[in-house]
Amino acid sequence: MKMHNFSAGPCVLPSIVYSQAAEAVLNFENSGLSILEISHRSSAFVAVLEEARDLVLKLMNLDASQYSALFLQGSASMEFLRVPVNLMRSKAAYINTGTWSTKAIAEARAFGEVAVIASSADRNFSYIPTDFIVDSQFDYLHFTSNNTIYGTQFTAVPQASVPLVCDMSSDIFSRVLDFSAFDVIYAGVQKNIGPAGSSLVVVKNEVLGKTGRSIPSMLDYQQHLNHDNLYHTANVFGVYTSLLNLRWLNDLGGVAAIEAKNEEKANRLYRAIDGLDMITGMAEREFRSKMNATFRFKDNSLDAVFDECCRQANIVNIKGHRNVGGYRASMYNALPIESVDVLVQVLEQLKHKA
Ligand SMILES: *Cc1c(COP(=O)(O)O)cnc(C)c1O
């Protein structure tokens, strides 16, 4: 029995990815070896890594002579640190739209002056600030495109004349953007790319090497690039499974094709939420996320009824983050639309139980 998994991450992957990954654990590409035992320097794995890195740039429509993709260990929280180490000379601008931005800001403060040029903390991160000016003196502007915990999402890429850095952990590859507007894009892979245990970093080559600081090797994007992403043992299984998912996305028609599906899923769920008097959405409508829908019942005695209905419908991982409470339905690329329909039915049924 397959559950309807609304987890915010690690999240559901396409079922074909599970079967292909399982197959590779037993016998990787008919080699008589498991993917878990092959060398990260074997030609077979180097081909996997190169295909995955190329596919990332292709799906983002980025020029491979200007941008590089890296699969690194440490996940998004490590990039909170690696970004300022690699990019900050003296001061950087950050937009604070939630828990993850707050953490990114705290890390950056260890390396220079951080100006929080806009924040939505005043209304518990329920919206995206749009009124800010980015002075050209900053080394870069950092923002979080989708706020996984609060359920808000930037509707447009911020305009800035300085390098643009984005934590895209929870909406990467979910919608078409002009990816060439960015200088660094990073994401923990466990939300829309693959299994937990890595981060994906896409970097515009020319932005590196300008800080004048000496950077410890494992933190240095350039060091990883100089070694073709094999400076040290790669996360072999994680990269392979990410590749399977990227292939799935590419075969489907790429980011534009999945965006249409994501729109439909979000529309169906928000239509149900908006149509039910007993539910309040937690994010302001204009900024609500197509990936993570946050909501709560006005009468919280309904929580127990809803929990039981979810249990019966095989819906799992729908509790809100502890910072926000209520519920959160995460609808990443691989969540089938049928799962959204099941959730909508459960919500509709509650109307009669309320
Ligand atoms: C989950 C998440 C992170 C943290 O990811 P880790 O992989 O746990 O380090 C950072 N930013 C955003 C937007 C996230 O959703």
The ligand as an SDF file (V2000), in Angstrom:
LIG
                    3D

 15 15  0  0  0  0  0  0  0  0999 V2000
   14.8660   22.3120    4.2940 C   0  0  0  0  0  0  0  0  0  0  0  0
   15.4260   23.6390    3.9830 C   0  0  0  0  0  0  0  0  0  0  0  0
   16.7250   24.0130    4.3610 C   0  0  0  0  0  0  0  0  0  0  0  0
   17.6210   23.1410    5.1910 C   0  0  0  0  0  0  0  0  0  0  0  0
   17.9760   22.0180    4.5470 O   0  0  0  0  0  0  0  0  0  0  0  0
   18.9900   20.9660    5.2040 P   0  0  0  0  0  0  0  0  0  0  0  0
   19.1400   20.0450    4.0550 O   0  0  0  0  0  0  0  0  0  0  0  0
   18.3010   20.3530    6.3710 O   0  0  0  0  0  0  0  0  0  0  0  0
   20.2250   21.6680    5.5630 O   0  0  0  0  0  0  0  0  0  0  0  0
   17.1760   25.2400    3.9790 C   0  0  0  0  0  0  0  0  0  0  0  0
   16.4150   26.0740    3.2690 N   0  0  0  0  0  0  0  0  0  0  0  0
   15.1520   25.7620    2.8930 C   0  0  0  0  0  0  0  0  0  0  0  0
   14.3530   26.7400    2.1050 C   0  0  0  0  0  0  0  0  0  0  0  0
   14.6210   24.5380    3.2330 C   0  0  0  0  0  0  0  0  0  0  0  0
   13.3720   24.2260    2.8690 O   0  0  0  0  0  0  0  0  0  0  0  0
  1  2  1  0
  2  3  1  0
  2 14  2  0
  3  4  1  0
  3 10  2  0
  4  5  1  0
  5  6  1  0
  6  7  2  0
  6  8  1  0
  6  9  1  0
 10 11  1  0
 11 12  2  0
 12 13  1  0
 12 14  1  0
 14 15  1  0
M  END
$$$$
